[in-house]
Amino acid sequence: MTQRTRAALYLRVSTTRQEEGYSLETQEAGCRAYAAQHGLDVDEAHVYQEVFTGVELWERPQLTRLREAIHRQQIDAVICYAIDRLARDPVHLGVVLSEADHKGVRVEFVTEAIDDTPEGQLIRFVRGYAAKVEHEKIRERSLRGKRARALSGKLLAGGSSLYGYDLDRENGVRTINPSEAAIVREIFRAYVTDGVAMNDIARRLNARGLPSPTAHKRVYADARTPTWRQATIRNILLHEAYIGESYAWKWQTVSRNKAPVLRRREEWIALPKDTTPPLIDRATWEAAQRKIETNRGEHARNRERPALLRGLIFCAVCGRRMWVDWYHKRLYYRCPAKTLTGERCGGVIVQAKPVEEAAWAHVVACIRDPQLIERELMAATPQLDQQVIAEIETINRRLSQVVRGQERLLARYSESESVPWELIEREVARAEDEKARLRADLVQLEARRAGHNIARRQIGSLTAWCERVTANLDAMTFDERRRTLEVLALRVFASGFEYDFRLDPQVF
Ligand SMILES: [Zn+2]
């Protein structure tokens, strides 16, 4: 049993001129044909014909009615002829698409399948972006309250207590927990004065059967008791609260399933001096920091570093996505041709460090001078346009040939009675069919051209993005760099020490 899918049609023309050559009739016919083809039932009460006057969303009364219908879930789908019929402004498009997504209403475009074309990517991007903005807004509202409390000089009421202290939630201050405070002092003494390794300190505390700081906070599914670990010791040694410094707004919740991350130091909010009574003297605490810092360097040198270009680097010879590989503690990118096919493609293994440096330098140069990206994009779109224009010309030529052929037939008929009328009739009908097909092709091509125009309009917002990012370029963490490369859709084609970089941010 299939359920009926109620579809609305949204058609729009401009009053100033018949934009891009699609009339209301063309749009309506296209949408109805699409509905029939895809098993959607057009709900006649929800056919919206807009004669466009204003620029803003609310200046389009029919679109407002359609949005109401979406909101009330009176329809299951919206059919629109082309993306720019629904909205030319990507922000407006985002608003409508996310409202529809939210209500489970499908939005479909007759001339543009949401696939891997630039327009499809644009739609996906806009949808994702709008959803993200909405999520950010909700998060921001709940954070504002917490921040206000921190600024008023109180520890967060919802915060967890720190080992060595109890939390006086009412007054927003810490008080000393004598038995835990003794352990904190012991840990500092063992690490700084006696030179015991963090691992060993943890082991000794476990041997004594002391509950770890998380013992009463975390519940494990397998009823395991949390124990002291190297990281537990390390966190205690690093904590500034033990010398009486208190901060709020230190930790940021990224997502429900991930551990919170430390905010940047500048964002922390210092709380009044009497918020936390000190347990350790400053000299001992600072000695501990220096010792940890020294050990950190060794630790980092031994650890495998992440691959910046993972998934973004391709073999310049065969085009395959390269694999990340380690030889003698060094990171490389390698073409998988040999592994996959048993035969080498001729591409040379790529050392990670130089190619990553070159790639990042390329991206930085582009962001500092967004015109570089603009030029790359502009260089690509006219070619597409040329191609489309050439196809349009070909079709127009064929159309006039068909029309001339029809005229010749009719002329022949009027000249001599020897040609039977049935034959003429059939030929004329055939020509009419072909004309209809050609006109449909033309409509498709015009829509593609409109899509290119949309892509080009995104360049403005790309430039604005670049300006925002420029200030942070040098301080970016690995993850931020990764995200930047992904936003700009960097592709590296490499072999040995030969690199070619391409940016393709048409989804902006
Ligand atoms: Zn290859």
Boltz pocket constraint, residues with backbone or C-beta under 6 A from the ligand:
constraints:
  - pocket:
      binder: B
      contacts: [[A, 315], [A, 316], [A, 317], [A, 318], [A, 319], [A, 320], [A, 335], [A, 336], [A, 337], [A, 345], [A, 346], [A, 347]]
      max_distance: 6.0
